[in-house]
Amino acid sequence: IEMFAFPLSYLLIAYLSNPYVVGLLFSLSTGYYWGRKEITTNYFLDNFIIDKKYKATLLSIQSQIQSIFEGIFSFAIGYVMILSFKTGFYVLAIISFIFMLLIFTRLKHYLRK
């Protein structure tokens, strides 16, 4: 559901002009992401990491990789948003859908093995 919900919310943010609706959509998608992130992190740590001493290392590596991607991605989207906020959110929606589709198909292939 996330594969469609986040890009759709960004498309709606780009399409709509009412700042209250845009703020509500942005708040809902961000709140859902934060809540879901904690649930999935705890699930993976509890079910897939057997040795407890690697949990902190895994979280640290995940945080570093996430920071690198967020830094690169924010500069790229920021450059587009200098031209237009609506165009920036359209690009964000398209790129996030493509990345989620690639990750989903890769995970689906990997989990079948």
VEXMI-404497 format. One record per atom (N, C-alpha, C): x, y, z; residue in three letters. Coordinates in steps of 0.05 Angstrom, whole numbers, padded with zeros to 5 digits, always signed. Each point is the difference from the previous one (the first is absolute). Layout:
BEGIN
XYZAla ...
END
This chain:
BEGIN
+00016-00024+00000Ile -00016+00024+00000Ile +00017+00025+00000Ile +00024-00001+00013Glu +00018+00023+00001Glu +00010+00008-00028Glu +00002-00020-00017Met +00011+00004-00027Met -00019+00019-00016Met -00025+00001+00007Phe -00019+00017-00014Phe -00007+00024+00017Phe -00001-00003+00026Ala -00010+00021+00018Ala +00019+00024+00000Ala +00026-00004+00003Phe +00018+00023+00001Phe +00002+00015-00026Phe +00004-00013-00022Pro +00000+00015-00025Pro -00026+00014-00006Pro -00023-00013+00007Leu -00026+00013-00004Leu -00003+00024+00018Leu +00010-00001+00024Ser -00002+00023+00017Ser +00017+00023-00010Ser +00024-00006-00011Tyr +00016+00021-00012Tyr -00012+00011-00025Tyr -00013-00017-00016Leu -00015+00011-00024Leu -00022+00018+00008Leu -00015-00008+00021Leu -00022+00017+00010Leu +00011+00027+00011Leu +00022-00001+00014Ile +00013+00024+00011Ile +00007+00018-00023Ile +00011-00011-00022Ala +00007+00016-00023Ala -00024+00011-00015Ala -00021-00015-00001Tyr -00024+00007-00015Tyr -00017+00021+00014Tyr -00004-00003+00026Leu -00018+00017+00015Leu +00013+00027+00007Leu -00016+00021+00002Ser +00010+00026+00006Ser -00008+00010+00027Ser -00018-00013+00014Asn -00009+00008+00026Asn +00022-00007+00021Asn +00012+00020+00013Pro +00022-00006+00018Pro -00008-00017+00024Pro -00025+00001+00009Tyr -00009-00016+00022Tyr -00002-00029-00007Tyr -00010-00006-00024Val -00002-00028-00009Val +00028-00011-00005Val +00017+00016-00012Val +00027-00008-00005Val +00015-00006+00026Val -00004+00017+00020Gly +00012-00004+00027Gly -00010-00025+00013Gly -00026-00005-00003Leu -00012-00024+00011Leu +00011-00025-00013Leu +00001+00000-00027Leu +00011-00023-00014Leu +00030-00005+00007Leu +00015+00021+00002Phe +00028-00002+00007Phe +00003-00011+00028Phe -00016+00010+00019Ser +00001-00009+00027Ser -00008-00030+00003Ser -00021-00008-00014Leu -00008-00027+00001Leu +00020-00019-00012Leu +00012+00007-00023Ser +00020-00018-00012Ser +00025-00002+00017Ser +00009+00023+00012Thr +00023+00000+00017Thr -00005-00016+00026Thr -00023+00005+00012Gly -00007-00015+00024Gly -00002-00030-00004Gly -00012-00007-00022Tyr -00002-00029-00007Tyr +00028-00012-00004Tyr +00018+00015-00013Tyr +00027-00010-00005Tyr +00015-00004+00026Tyr -00002+00019+00018Trp +00014-00002+00026Trp -00010-00023+00017Trp -00027-00003+00000Gly -00011-00022+00016Gly +00006-00027-00012Gly -00002-00002-00026Arg +00006-00025-00014Arg +00029-00008+00002Arg +00018+00020-00001Lys +00029-00005+00001Lys +00007-00014+00026Lys -00010+00009+00022Glu +00006-00012+00026Glu -00010-00029+00002Glu -00024-00005-00010Ile -00011-00027+00000Ile +00016-00019-00016Ile +00008+00008-00025Thr +00015-00018-00017Thr +00028-00004+00011Thr +00012+00021+00011Thr +00027-00003+00011Thr +00000-00020+00023Thr -00019+00003+00018Asn -00001-00019+00022Asn -00007-00029-00009Asn -00016-00002-00020Tyr -00007-00027-00011Tyr +00025-00013-00012Tyr +00015+00014-00016Phe +00024-00011-00012Phe +00021-00007+00021Phe +00003+00018+00020Leu +00020-00005+00021Leu -00008-00025+00016Leu -00025-00003+00006Asp -00009-00022+00017Asp +00000-00027-00015Asp -00006+00001-00026Asn -00004-00025-00015Asn +00023-00009-00017Asn +00018+00018-00008Phe +00020-00007-00019Phe +00029+00002+00011Phe +00004+00015+00021Ile +00026+00002+00011Ile +00002-00018+00024Ile +00016-00021-00002Ile +00001-00020+00021Ile +00019+00008+00022Ile +00023+00010-00007Asp +00020+00008+00019Asp -00005+00029+00009Asp -00006+00004+00025Lys -00009+00026+00010Lys +00022+00021-00001Lys +00025-00008-00002Lys +00022+00020+00000Lys +00001+00014-00027Lys -00013-00010-00021Tyr +00000+00012-00026Tyr -00023+00020-00004Tyr -00019+00001+00018Lys -00023+00017-00003Lys +00009+00030-00001Lys +00017+00008+00018Ala +00008+00028+00001Ala +00017+00007-00025Ala +00016-00019-00009Thr +00016+00004-00024Thr -00018+00003-00024Thr -00020-00017-00002Leu -00019+00002-00022Leu -00015+00026+00000Leu -00009+00009+00023Leu -00014+00026+00001Leu +00018+00023-00007Leu +00026-00001+00008Ser +00019+00021-00007Ser +00005+00001-00030Ser +00004-00023-00012Ile +00005-00001-00029Ile -00025+00009-00015Ile -00023-00008+00009Gln -00025+00009-00013Gln -00002+00030+00002Gln +00006+00011+00023Ser -00002+00029+00003Ser +00020+00015-00018Ser +00024-00010-00002Gln +00020+00013-00017Gln -00008-00001-00030Gln -00009-00023-00009Ile -00009-00003-00028Ile -00024+00018-00005Ile -00018+00001+00019Gln -00024+00017-00004Gln +00008+00029-00001Gln +00019+00009+00016Ser +00009+00028+00000Ser +00013+00007-00026Ser +00016-00019-00011Ile +00013+00005-00026Ile -00021+00004-00022Ile -00019-00019-00001Phe -00021+00002-00021Phe -00017+00025+00004Phe -00007+00006+00024Glu -00016+00024+00005Glu +00015+00025-00008Glu +00026+00002+00005Gly +00015+00023-00008Gly +00002+00003-00030Gly +00005-00021-00014Ile +00002+00001-00029Ile -00028+00007-00012Ile -00020-00014+00010Phe -00027+00003-00011Phe -00011+00028+00006Phe +00006+00011+00024Ser -00011+00026+00007Ser +00013+00022-00018Ser +00026-00002-00006Phe +00012+00019-00018Phe -00012-00002-00028Phe -00005-00024-00009Ala -00011-00003-00027Ala -00028+00011-00002Ala -00017-00007+00019Ile -00028+00009+00000Ile +00000+00030+00006Ile +00018+00010+00017Gly +00001+00028+00006Gly +00007+00016-00024Gly +00017-00010-00017Tyr +00007+00014-00025Tyr -00024+00002-00018Tyr -00016-00021-00002Val -00024+00001-00016Val -00021+00018+00012Val -00002+00001+00027Met -00019+00017+00013Met +00007+00029-00001Met +00024+00007-00007Ile +00007+00028-00005Ile -00016+00010-00024Ile -00003-00017-00020Leu -00016+00007-00024Leu -00029+00002+00007Leu -00011-00021+00013Ser -00029+00000+00007Ser -00005-00022+00021Ser -00016+00008+00020Phe -00006-00020+00021Phe -00017-00022-00011Phe -00019+00007-00017Lys -00017-00021-00012Lys +00016-00020-00017Lys +00018+00010-00016Thr +00018-00017-00015Thr +00017-00017+00018Thr +00010+00011+00021Gly +00016-00015+00019Gly -00016-00023+00013Gly -00025+00005+00007Phe -00016-00022+00012Phe -00008-00021-00021Phe -00004+00009-00025Tyr -00005-00019-00022Tyr +00024-00018-00004Tyr +00023+00012-00001Val +00025-00016-00003Val +00004-00019+00024Val -00005+00011+00024Leu +00002-00017+00024Leu -00019-00024-00001Leu -00024+00005-00009Ala -00019-00022-00003Ala +00009-00021-00019Ala +00009+00008-00023Ile +00009-00018-00021Ile +00025-00016+00009Ile +00019+00014+00011Ile +00025-00013+00009Ile -00006-00019+00023Ile -00016+00008+00019Ser -00006-00018+00023Ser -00015-00025-00010Ser -00018+00003-00019Phe -00015-00023-00011Phe +00020-00019-00014Phe +00018+00011-00016Ile +00019-00017-00014Ile +00018-00015+00019Ile +00011+00015+00021Phe +00017-00013+00019Phe -00015-00022+00016Phe -00025+00006+00008Met -00015-00020+00015Met -00007-00024-00017Met -00005+00004-00026Leu -00006-00022-00018Leu +00025-00017-00004Leu +00023+00012-00003Leu +00025-00015-00003Leu +00006-00016+00025Leu -00002+00013+00023Ile +00005-00014+00026Ile -00020-00022+00004Ile -00025+00004-00006Phe -00020-00020+00004Phe +00005-00025-00017Phe +00006+00005-00026Thr +00005-00023-00018Thr +00025-00015+00008Thr +00020+00015+00009Arg +00025-00013+00009Arg -00004-00016+00025Arg -00015+00011+00020Leu -00006-00015+00024Leu -00017-00024-00005Leu -00020+00003-00018Lys -00017-00022-00007Lys +00016-00023-00013Lys +00018+00007-00017His +00018-00020-00012His +00018-00013+00021His +00011+00016+00017Tyr +00019-00010+00021Tyr -00015-00018+00020Tyr -00024+00007+00008Leu -00014-00015+00020Leu -00011-00027-00011Leu -00002-00002-00026Arg -00009-00025-00012Arg +00021-00022+00001Arg +00025+00008+00002Lys +00022-00020+00000Lys +00000-00016+00025Lys 
END
